[in-house]
Amino acid sequence: MAAKSKDFVAKPNPMNGRCRLISGNWKMNLNHLEAIALVQKLHYSLRESDYRYAEISVHPPFTALRSIQLLLETDRVPISLGAQNTYFETSGPFTGEVSPSMLNKLGVKYVIVGHSERRDIFGETDEVVSKKTKAVLDAQMIPIVCVGESLKEKQEEMTEAVLTHQVEAVVSGVNSEGCESLVFAYEPKWAIGSGMPAGASDAVRGAEVIRATVSKFHGEEVASKVRVQYGGSVNSANAKEFMEQKEIDGLLVGGASLSSEAFAAVIQA
């Protein structure tokens, strides 16, 4: 029977004291009617224990945010609303952009920042990602900051250097209080749609580099509170392997989150 109350809150992981977060990034898919249907079916498929295990967030396109906000609030669905992107200015002559304050007014809790597609297709630099992260925090929301290396960088054994540089660009610009609320999503670009899936050891290594970098700027206590998701061709077959790792606090799910059945299977795996 589907959970019906927002009082269902994810319990901290006993291995590390951090609450798990499983996020569905729908990318440029689903109109607002399709989005509503997916969330309704997903909610029906999930059990109370699923909501206790992990916080769940969905990240629709901008055009569906208001529709999903109303659905979640009206039906008291214990799923958090997320956005896929934002701009770092509050307002102004920025045609086509959406500000953090606009997202905040829609009840958005999480905002994906610096996704590999934003970096590679739209040319977002580490500086832009840093500005967006700070803007999301200033608007009282939580950034999900994506970091990861390419296949070429992996082959040249640059994984640690790339992750360190990307994380430094973010954490050097925020204070310790803001930093400990951050969520990082380690998404090795070489594992996305390449037929070369990453393993749990890859995910753990990425998480360790991320926390070590945070610790360098803000100390071990802050680093221990930072959550790290794994994102990179996640599905129901490999989700359990990642979630069993002490260093991994959740998943950033792409294609599998476009089906209520597939996304529920990932959460329940």
C-alpha positions in Angstrom: 0.0 0.0 0.0 1.4 3.4 -1.0 2.5 5.8 1.7 0.1 8.7 2.2 1.9 11.1 4.6 4.8 13.5 4.4 5.6 12.3 7.9 7.6 9.4 6.4 11.2 10.6 6.8 14.3 8.7 5.7 16.3 7.3 8.5 20.0 7.9 8.7 22.2 5.1 7.4 23.5 3.3 10.5 26.9 2.8 8.8 27.7 6.5 8.6 24.8 8.6 10.0 24.0 10.2 6.7 20.5 10.1 5.1 20.4 8.4 1.8 19.1 10.3 -1.3 17.9 8.7 -4.5 17.2 11.2 -7.2 15.5 10.8 -10.6 16.9 13.2 -13.3 14.4 13.2 -16.1 16.5 15.5 -18.3 14.5 16.9 -21.4 11.8 14.3 -21.2 8.1 14.2 -20.2 5.5 17.0 -20.6 3.6 18.1 -17.5 0.8 15.5 -18.0 3.2 12.6 -18.4 5.2 13.9 -15.4 2.0 13.8 -13.2 1.2 10.3 -14.3 4.7 9.1 -13.6 4.8 10.5 -10.1 1.3 9.1 -9.3 2.3 5.6 -10.5 5.7 5.8 -8.7 4.0 6.8 -5.4 1.6 3.9 -5.8 4.5 1.5 -6.3 6.5 2.5 -3.3 6.1 1.2 0.3 6.4 3.0 3.6 9.7 1.2 4.1 11.1 2.6 0.8 10.5 6.2 2.1 12.2 5.2 5.4 15.2 3.8 3.6 16.0 6.8 1.5 14.7 10.3 0.7 13.5 10.3 -2.9 13.6 13.3 -5.2 12.3 13.8 -8.8 13.8 16.4 -11.1 11.3 17.3 -13.9 11.9 19.8 -16.7 11.1 23.4 -15.7 7.7 23.1 -17.5 6.5 20.4 -15.2 7.7 21.8 -11.8 4.5 23.6 -10.9 2.3 20.6 -11.8 4.5 18.2 -9.7 4.6 20.7 -6.8 0.8 20.8 -6.6 0.6 17.0 -6.9 3.1 16.4 -4.1 1.6 19.0 -1.8 -2.1 18.2 -2.5 -1.7 14.4 -2.1 0.9 14.7 0.6 3.4 12.6 -1.3 6.6 12.2 0.6 8.8 12.8 -2.4 11.1 15.9 -2.7 10.9 18.2 -5.6 14.1 19.0 -7.5 15.2 21.0 -10.5 17.8 20.1 -13.2 19.5 23.5 -13.5 19.4 27.2 -12.5 21.2 30.4 -13.3 23.3 32.2 -10.7 21.6 35.7 -10.9 18.5 36.6 -9.0 16.9 38.4 -11.9 17.7 40.5 -14.9 18.0 40.4 -18.7 18.9 36.7 -19.1 16.4 35.4 -21.6 15.5 31.7 -21.1 17.1 31.4 -17.7 15.5 30.5 -14.4 16.7 32.0 -11.1 17.2 30.1 -7.8 14.6 32.3 -6.1 12.0 31.3 -8.7 12.7 27.7 -8.0 12.5 28.3 -4.2 9.0 29.7 -4.6 8.0 26.5 -6.4 8.9 24.4 -3.4 12.1 23.0 -4.9 14.4 21.5 -2.4 17.3 20.1 -4.6 18.9 21.6 -7.6 21.3 19.7 -9.9 24.4 21.8 -10.6 27.1 21.1 -13.1 25.8 18.0 -14.7 28.2 16.5 -17.2 25.8 17.4 -20.0 25.7 21.0 -18.8 29.5 21.0 -18.8 30.1 19.2 -22.1 27.2 20.4 -24.2 26.6 23.9 -22.8 30.1 24.7 -21.9 29.7 25.3 -18.2 33.0 25.9 -16.5 34.1 25.2 -12.9 33.6 28.9 -12.2 30.0 28.8 -13.4 29.3 25.7 -11.4 30.8 27.4 -8.3 28.6 30.5 -8.8 25.5 28.3 -9.3 26.2 26.3 -6.2 26.5 29.4 -4.0 23.4 30.9 -5.5 21.4 27.7 -4.7 22.6 27.8 -1.2 21.8 31.5 -0.8 18.2 30.7 -2.0 17.9 28.1 0.8 18.0 25.1 -1.4 20.4 22.2 -1.6 22.7 21.8 -4.6 23.5 18.3 -6.1 26.9 19.1 -7.5 28.0 16.7 -10.3 31.6 15.9 -10.8 33.4 13.3 -12.9 36.1 12.4 -15.3 36.0 11.5 -19.0 37.3 8.3 -20.5 40.5 10.0 -21.7 41.1 11.4 -18.2 40.5 8.0 -16.7 42.9 6.3 -19.1 45.5 8.9 -18.3 45.0 8.2 -14.6 43.8 11.7 -14.0 40.6 10.8 -12.0 41.9 12.1 -8.7 43.3 15.3 -10.1 40.1 16.0 -12.1 37.7 15.4 -9.2 39.9 17.4 -6.8 39.9 20.4 -9.1 36.2 20.3 -9.7 35.4 19.9 -5.9 37.9 22.6 -4.9 36.2 25.1 -7.3 32.9 24.5 -5.4 33.9 24.2 -1.7 36.5 27.0 -1.7 33.6 29.4 -2.4 31.2 28.4 0.4 31.5 28.4 4.2 31.5 25.3 6.3 27.8 25.4 7.2 26.9 25.6 3.5 29.4 22.9 2.6 28.1 20.3 5.0 24.7 20.5 3.4 26.0 19.9 -0.1 25.3 16.7 -2.1 27.9 15.6 -4.6 27.0 13.3 -7.4 30.0 11.4 -8.7 29.2 10.6 -12.4 32.1 9.1 -14.3 31.4 10.3 -17.8 33.1 7.2 -19.3 30.4 5.0 -17.7 27.4 6.7 -19.1 25.9 5.0 -22.1 29.3 3.6 -23.1 28.9 -0.1 -22.3 31.7 0.3 -19.7 29.8 0.3 -16.4 31.6 1.5 -13.3 31.9 -0.8 -10.3 31.4 -0.2 -6.7 35.2 0.3 -6.2 35.1 3.1 -8.8 32.3 4.8 -7.0 34.0 4.4 -3.6 37.2 5.9 -4.9 35.4 8.9 -6.3 33.6 9.5 -3.0 36.8 9.2 -1.0 38.5 11.8 -3.2 35.5 14.2 -2.9 35.4 13.9 0.9 39.2 14.3 1.2 39.0 17.5 -0.8 36.2 18.9 1.3 38.2 18.0 4.4 41.2 20.0 3.1 39.1 23.1 3.1 36.6 22.6 5.9 37.8 19.8 8.1 36.9 16.1 8.6 33.8 16.8 10.6 32.2 18.8 7.7 33.4 16.2 5.2 31.8 13.4 7.1 28.4 15.1 6.7 28.6 15.7 3.0 26.5 13.2 1.0 27.9 11.6 -2.2 25.6 10.0 -4.7 26.7 7.7 -7.5 25.4 8.5 -11.0 26.3 6.7 -14.1 24.0 4.2 -15.9 22.3 3.2 -12.7 19.6 0.5 -12.9 17.9 -2.1 -10.7 20.7 -4.6 -11.5 23.5 -2.5 -10.1 21.8 -0.2 -7.6 22.2 -2.6 -4.6 26.0 -3.0 -5.2 26.5 0.8 -4.9 24.1 1.3 -2.0 25.9 -1.4 0.1 29.0 0.8 0.2 29.6 2.9 3.3 30.9 5.8 1.3 27.9 6.0 -1.1 24.8 7.9 0.2 22.5 7.6 -2.8 22.0 7.5 -6.5 21.5 10.0 -9.3 19.3 8.0 -11.8 18.9 9.0 -15.4 17.1 6.8 -17.9 15.7 4.4 -15.4 13.8 7.2 -13.6 11.6 7.8 -16.7 9.6 4.7 -15.9 7.7 4.4 -12.6 8.3 0.7 -12.6 12.0 0.9 -13.3 12.6 3.8 -10.8 10.7 1.9 -8.1 12.8 -1.2 -8.9 16.0 0.9 -8.4 14.8 2.2 -5.0 13.7 -1.2 -3.9 16.8 -3.1 -5.2 
